[in-house]
Amino acid sequence: AKKWFRVTNVVMQRRGSLEKIAIFPGKQLKLYATIFGPVRKQKGKEVLITRMPKNKEFHVSSQIVKICENDTVGFSVANEGKSNLTIYKSGQDVATLCVWADVKL
């Protein structure tokens, strides 16, 4: 049987001059986050990005994306609230990364 397995979290790193990212209500933005762990070396591999169970602040819809160069992954974040959404680039976990794998029981 094949199944998605949670492998690691993706993290917003402080790269560049921005300290935080603001998303206005009703808008969507593509974020690039850093992957930690051995899966980061699999450039071009398709992975599943989902919302972290504890993170109710912002909505990350489940989406299948490819691992980019520089150990990063790009995914969309939507602000479905009524106020500005602020994401701080301070090593904050922003999403969960899962891989598709065979399971032998």
Order of alpha helices (4+ residues) and beta strands (2+ residues): beta-beta-beta-beta-beta-beta-beta-beta
